Amino acid sequence: NGNASCRSQRLLLKPRRQKGESTSEPSRRLAERLLTNVEELRGTSWQHLSRVGIDIADLGCLSLEDANATLQQLRQQFGEDLDFIELDEQIYKPLQSLAVVDPFWPTQYGTQRCNFEGAWQQLEALTTSPTEVVVALIDTGLTFGHEDLQGRVWTNRGEIPGNGRDDDGNGYIDDVHGFNFVDYNGNPVDDGGHGTHNAGLIAAQLNDRGIAGAAGRNQYVKLMIVK
C-alpha cells in the first residue's frame, strides 16, 4: 500500500481450554468470537497449530503501533479466554527450496527423521542478524583442513598463532582453535577419528561432499576443539 511503516503483522494466541475439551475446540470457539466481534480481525487469515495448541492470526499490513493497539484491545476484551496473546515479532521471508546434495545425506536417517531440512529453511528465512554460536567439541580432536568442515572452526582472535605465548592471558598458550589437554598444547589434532566424526554431525557443510551437519548452511556455528 506504499506505507513504508507498514509490514505484515501476526498474533500468536493460546486459547484457554475448558475441562474435557480437545485442543481444537477452544480454537474454533475463540476464532468464531474474534472474527465476528472484532472489526480489525474480520477477513483475517487464521491458522491453528494443533500440536502445540497455538493459533496464528495474520493481521495483514499494519504499523507496529496499530498492531500493538489491536493486541491491547484483544487482551482487554478476551483475556479471560486466553492463556496468552502476543505479537509475533519475528518476520519471515518466503521459504526457499533447499536441495541437499551431500552424497551421504540419503543415509542420514536420524537427521531426516528430525526434519532438519525444515529447520534449515526457517533459519535461512529469518531476517534478524545472526550472532556467532560457539560449540565446544570435547572429544579426540579434529582433522583440521577437512574439506567438509571448512569455515566451521572457531578462532580465538586474541591469540597469535604459533608464537609460543599466551597472548590473551587466559592461561593457555596458542589456543587459537581450542586446546589439547592431553599433551597440554594448542594443537588439538585428532588422533582417533571420533572427534572429526562428531564435528561433522554438528557442523559439516551443505555441499556436494560427505554428510550434512546439523548446522546446515549456518556459517555462524563455530567449533571450539577441546581434546
C-alpha positions in Angstrom: 0.0 0.0 0.0 3.1 2.2 -0.2 3.3 2.9 3.5 6.9 2.4 4.5 6.0 1.8 8.1 3.5 -1.0 7.2 4.6 -4.6 7.4 3.0 -8.0 7.9 1.9 -8.5 11.5 0.8 -11.7 13.2 -0.7 -12.5 16.5 0.1 -15.7 18.5 -2.8 -16.8 20.7 -3.2 -19.7 23.0 -6.9 -20.3 23.8 -7.8 -21.4 27.3 -9.1 -24.9 27.3 -12.1 -25.9 29.4 -12.3 -29.2 31.2 -12.8 -32.0 28.8 -12.2 -30.0 25.6 -9.9 -31.2 22.8 -7.1 -28.8 21.7 -9.1 -27.8 18.6 -12.4 -26.9 20.4 -11.2 -23.7 22.2 -9.5 -22.6 18.9 -12.8 -22.8 17.0 -14.7 -21.1 19.7 -12.2 -18.2 20.0 -11.8 -17.8 16.3 -15.6 -17.5 15.9 -15.8 -14.9 18.6 -12.9 -12.8 17.5 -13.6 -12.9 13.8 -17.2 -12.0 14.3 -16.9 -9.3 17.0 -13.5 -7.6 16.3 -13.6 -5.3 13.3 -9.8 -5.4 12.9 -9.9 -9.2 12.6 -12.6 -9.6 10.0 -11.3 -11.3 6.9 -8.1 -12.3 8.9 -6.3 -15.4 7.9 -6.5 -17.8 10.9 -4.3 -20.9 11.4 -4.5 -23.5 14.2 -1.3 -25.4 15.2 -2.8 -28.5 16.7 0.4 -30.0 18.1 1.1 -27.0 20.3 -2.4 -25.7 20.8 -1.5 -22.2 19.4 -3.4 -20.1 16.9 -1.8 -17.6 14.4 -3.9 -14.6 13.2 -2.5 -12.8 10.3 -3.3 -9.1 10.7 -2.0 -8.2 7.3 -0.1 -5.0 6.7 -0.1 -2.8 9.8 2.2 -0.4 11.5 3.7 -1.7 14.8 1.6 1.0 16.6 -1.7 -0.3 15.1 -0.7 -3.9 15.7 0.0 -3.2 19.4 -3.3 -1.3 19.7 -5.2 -4.3 18.4 -3.2 -6.6 20.8 -4.2 -4.5 23.8 -7.8 -4.4 22.7 -7.9 -8.2 22.5 -6.2 -8.6 25.9 -8.8 -6.4 27.5 -11.9 -7.9 25.8 -10.9 -11.6 25.6 -8.2 -12.0 28.2 -10.3 -14.5 30.2 -10.4 -16.8 27.2 -6.7 -16.7 26.6 -3.6 -18.3 28.2 -1.6 -15.8 26.3 -1.6 -13.5 23.3 1.4 -11.8 21.8 2.7 -10.2 18.6 4.9 -12.5 16.5 7.8 -10.1 16.4 9.9 -12.3 14.1 9.2 -11.6 10.4 10.0 -14.2 7.8 10.9 -14.1 4.2 9.3 -16.7 1.9 10.9 -20.1 2.3 13.2 -21.1 -0.5 13.7 -24.7 -1.6 16.7 -26.3 0.0 18.3 -29.0 -2.1 20.7 -31.2 -0.1 23.2 -32.7 -2.4 25.7 -34.2 0.1 26.3 -37.8 -1.1 25.7 -39.5 2.3 22.5 -37.5 3.0 20.2 -40.3 1.9 21.8 -42.5 4.7 21.3 -39.9 7.4 18.1 -41.3 8.7 18.1 -39.5 12.1 18.7 -36.1 10.6 15.9 -36.5 8.1 13.6 -38.0 10.7 14.0 -34.9 12.8 13.2 -32.7 9.8 16.4 -30.7 9.8 15.6 -29.5 6.3 12.5 -27.7 7.7 14.6 -26.1 10.5 17.3 -25.0 8.0 14.6 -23.4 5.8 13.2 -21.5 8.8 16.7 -20.4 9.8 17.5 -19.1 6.4 14.2 -17.2 6.2 15.0 -15.2 9.4 15.5 -11.5 8.8 17.3 -10.8 12.0 21.1 -10.6 12.0 22.6 -13.8 13.3 25.2 -14.0 16.0 28.1 -16.4 16.3 27.4 -19.6 18.2 30.5 -21.4 19.6 30.1 -25.1 20.2 32.8 -26.7 22.3 33.6 -30.2 20.9 35.2 -32.2 23.7 36.5 -35.3 22.0 39.6 -36.7 20.4 40.3 -33.5 18.5 39.8 -32.5 14.9 41.3 -33.2 11.5 42.0 -29.6 10.6 41.6 -28.9 6.9 38.8 -31.5 6.4 37.0 -30.5 3.2 33.6 -30.8 4.8 34.4 -28.6 7.8 36.0 -25.5 6.1 34.9 -22.3 7.8 33.4 -24.2 10.7 36.2 -23.9 13.3 36.2 -21.2 15.9 39.2 -18.8 16.0 40.4 -17.1 19.2 41.1 -13.6 17.8 43.0 -12.7 21.0 45.7 -15.3 20.2 48.6 -15.0 17.7 49.2 -18.5 16.2 52.5 -20.2 16.8 54.3 -17.6 18.8 54.5 -19.7 22.0 52.8 -17.0 24.1 49.6 -16.7 26.0 48.5 -13.5 24.2 45.0 -13.3 25.6 46.2 -14.1 29.2 43.7 -16.9 29.7 46.3 -19.4 30.9 46.6 -21.3 27.7 49.4 -20.8 25.1 48.4 -20.7 21.4 44.8 -21.8 22.0 43.8 -20.5 18.6 41.1 -23.0 17.8 40.8 -24.7 21.2 43.2 -26.7 23.3 44.8 -30.1 23.7 44.7 -31.0 27.4 46.2 -34.4 26.7 49.6 -33.0 25.6 48.8 -29.6 27.1 49.4 -27.5 24.0 47.4 -25.5 21.4 47.3 -28.3 18.8 44.1 -30.4 19.4 44.6 -32.5 16.3 42.5 -35.7 16.0 44.4 -38.9 16.5 41.4 -41.2 16.8 38.8 -40.0 14.3 35.9 -39.8 16.7 36.2 -36.1 17.2 36.2 -35.4 13.5 33.2 -37.7 13.1 31.2 -35.8 15.7 32.4 -32.4 14.3 30.8 -33.5 11.0 27.5 -34.4 12.7 27.4 -31.0 14.2 28.7 -28.7 11.5 29.5 -30.4 8.2 28.8 -28.1 5.3 25.9 -28.4 3.0 27.8 -29.0 -0.2 28.4 -31.9 -2.6 30.8 -33.8 -0.3 30.4 -36.1 2.7 27.5 -35.6 5.1 25.2 -32.7 6.1 25.8 -31.4 9.6 23.1 -30.2 12.0 24.1 -26.6 11.4 23.2 -26.7 7.8 24.3 -23.6 5.9 24.5 -21.6 9.0 28.0 -20.1 8.8 27.8 -18.7 12.3 28.1 -22.0 14.1 31.8 -22.5 15.0 33.5 -25.4 16.7 36.0 -24.9 19.6 38.1 -28.0 19.6 38.9 -29.3 23.1 40.9 -32.5 23.3 
